[in-house]
Amino acid sequence: MKKDLVSILDISDEMSDLLELAARLKRERGVHERPLEGKTLAMIFEKSSTRTRVSFETAMVELGGHAMYLGANDMQLGRGETTADTAKVLSRYVHGIMYRAFSNVAMRELADNATVPVISGLDDVEHPCQALADLLTVQERKGILKGLRMTYLGDGNNVCHSLMLAGALAGMHVVACCPPERSPDKGIMAKAAEIASLAGGSATLEHDPAVGAEGADVLYTDVWISMGDDSDADDARRMFSPYAIDAKLLARAKPDAIVLHCLPAHRGEEISAEVMDGAQSVVFDQAENRLHAQKAVLHRLLR
């Protein structure tokens, strides 16, 4: 039976094993086996990308396979063919599909109709591969995940959703610190709280950035206006400016706290250049870990 990664919850029973595999593949880069020899991954992009495209393509090559870039406008999908028909056709050609989509509805329709594994490269609800890379980065720097306090500051978006669920699965104390009008989905927050309580952690919502950052082991942020969001830029800056990670806010966290950002960053908005380039930033390690986390996912789902 095929397995998908549309939500981080799709791998809830094996997340820790995937993180261990990702760490091993990272250590053995260039010398590990090539288990995907002869396998092809179709990569459908409705949104532009740097990290997602390059990391998945490199991952397939290093695992012995081949990745095929498919822009939405290069396919019949962009000319009216249904998502379901696209899924059925591609399943006859390739061994897996990575989809970077505008809509979670389309993501799930593709997964429901494909007979090969479907991996989310992002949609408007979740970004599960990013969350895996995030936890791999924290685990590398801190040695553990369980019991750490990780605070996400800014827009309660797809990145926030997957991070809250992943942190909850790991038994972390995860805090979504967002303006009331841009808080995460209530259902996802409730699910994260439920999972965290069983794993010995917690998942909470906070609106005051000073409170959210206090005593944190990890501070995390993302852009204030996600791709495809038509929010007014000036309104967003006014709303989110108190949530920016600068030296003052970072000082409220633990002295050895680390700072994450999934990139691309708008320096001087959600994060200051001083913090992003500072000693506590692991932003570029985090970006690299997209490669290793996704290699683990491909290794597990496409073999």
Residue, then its C-alpha position, 0 to 999 in steps of 0.5 A: m500500500k502506498k504512503d503519502l506525506v501530505s500532512i506531518l501527521d501522515i508520518s506521526d508513527e515514524m517521524s523519529d525514525l525519519l529524523e534518525l535516517a536523515a541524520r545518517l544520510k547527512r553523515e554518509r553523504g557521498v558514500h551511502e547506497r543509491p536505493l532509488e536507482g532507476k526511479t523517477l520523481a515528478m515535481i509539480f510546481e504551481k509556486s516558484s521555489t529555490r530550496t524545494r526544487v533544488s533540494f528535491e532534485t539533488a536528493m533524487v540524484e544523490l539517491g540514484g534516481h531522477a527528478m523531473y521538473l513540471g511547471a503548472n503551465d508546462m502541463q495540461l493541468g494548466r490548460g484544464e485537465t483535472t488534478a485527478d486525471t493528472a494524478k492517474v496519468l503521472s502514476r503510470y510513468v513515475h514512481g512518486i510525485m512531489y507537489r508544490a501547490f496553492s491549495n490543500v484541496a488540490m493536494r489531497e485530490l492528487a494524493d487520493n487519485a495517484t497510485v504512487p506516493v505523493i509528497s507535499g512540497l507546500d500548500d496553503v495548510e501545511h509544509p511537512c518537509q520543512a517541519l522535518a528539516d526544522l526538527l533535524t536542525v534543532q536536534e543537531r544543535k540541542g541533542i534532544l527535542k522532548g521538553l524544549r520550548m520552541t516559539y514561532l513568531g508571526d503569521g499562523n500559516n502553513v509553516c506554523h501549522s506543520l511546525m506545531l504538529a511536528g513539535a507536539l509529536a516530539g514532546m516539545h513545548v511549542v508556542a504559536c505567537c501570532p496576532p489574534e487576527r492571524s492565528p493558526d487554524k483552531g482545529i490544527m492547534a487543538k490537534a497539536a495540543e492533544i498530541a503534545s499532551l500525550a507526548g509530554g509536551s504542550a502546544t499553546l497560542e500566545h499573542d504577546p511576543a515578549v511572553g512568547a519569547e521568554g525562556a525559549d530554546v528556539l525562536y522561529t519566524d517566517v515571512w509576514i506575507s506568504m506567496g499567494d497571500d493578497s494582504d496589504a504589505d503596509d497593513a502586514r508590517r504594522m500588524f507583525s512588527p512587534y513579532a520581529i526577531d531582533a536582538k531585544l526579543l532574542a535577549r528574552a530567550k535562553p542565552d543558548a537559544i537558536v534562531l530559525h527561519c525557513l527562508p526566503a527572509h526579508r531582512g529588517e522585517e520579520i528578522s533583523a540582519e544582526v540576528m540572522d547573521g549572528a552566532q545564534s542563527v542556524v538559518f543556513d544549516q536549516a536550509e541545508n537540512r531540507l536536503h537531508a530530511q527529504k532524502a530520508v522521506l524519498h528513501r522511505l516512500l519510494r523504495 
